[in-house]
Amino acid sequence: MTTGSVREFSRYESLVTGGAIRLTGTTTNDLDRLPRYDVPPEVSPLDLLLADRRMPESADSSVTASGAG
């Protein structure tokens, strides 16, 4: 280990230290607050999530999130 070396934070670490992301414990009591996605059985949920990431914000997704709230 060298003295005086400074490690750069990852993007995630900088968001946590800056307060943009708060780390909290999640339990099964929190399940009703999490979004649920209606996914047809013939479609891969992962493929839909990845496609949604690539879509612009203004475009509509074929999968809707529903939550109890």
C-alpha positions in Angstrom: 0.0 0.0 0.0 1.4 3.4 -0.9 0.9 6.3 1.3 -0.8 9.4 0.0 -2.7 7.5 -2.8 -6.2 8.7 -3.3 -8.9 6.3 -4.7 -11.5 7.9 -6.9 -15.2 7.1 -6.0 -17.3 5.2 -8.5 -20.4 7.0 -9.8 -22.6 5.0 -7.4 -20.3 5.9 -4.4 -20.4 9.6 -5.3 -24.2 9.5 -5.5 -24.4 7.9 -2.1 -21.9 10.2 -0.4 -23.6 13.2 -2.0 -27.0 12.1 -0.6 -28.7 11.5 -4.0 -29.1 7.8 -3.1 -30.1 6.8 0.4 -29.2 3.3 1.5 -31.9 1.8 3.7 -32.8 -1.7 4.7 -35.7 -3.2 2.8 -37.9 -6.0 4.2 -40.8 -8.0 3.0 -43.0 -5.4 4.7 -41.9 -3.0 1.9 -43.1 -5.3 -1.0 -46.4 -3.4 -1.4 -44.5 -0.2 -2.2 -42.4 -1.7 -4.9 -43.6 -1.4 -8.5 -45.1 -4.5 -10.2 -44.8 -5.0 -13.9 -47.3 -6.8 -16.1 -45.2 -9.0 -18.4 -46.7 -11.4 -21.0 -45.4 -15.0 -20.3 -43.8 -15.2 -23.8 -41.6 -12.2 -23.2 -38.4 -12.0 -21.2 -38.7 -9.4 -18.3 -35.0 -8.6 -18.6 -35.4 -7.8 -22.4 -38.3 -5.5 -21.6 -36.3 -3.6 -18.9 -33.3 -3.3 -21.1 -35.5 -2.0 -24.0 -37.1 0.5 -21.6 -33.7 1.8 -20.7 -32.9 2.5 -24.3 -36.2 4.3 -25.0 -36.5 8.0 -24.8 -38.4 9.4 -21.8 -41.3 10.6 -24.0 -42.0 7.2 -25.6 -44.6 4.9 -24.1 -43.7 1.5 -23.0 -45.8 -1.6 -23.7 -45.3 -2.7 -20.1 -46.9 -0.7 -17.3 -45.8 -0.4 -13.7 -48.5 -0.6 -11.1 -48.1 -0.1 -7.4 -50.2 -0.1 -4.4 -50.2 3.5 -3.3 
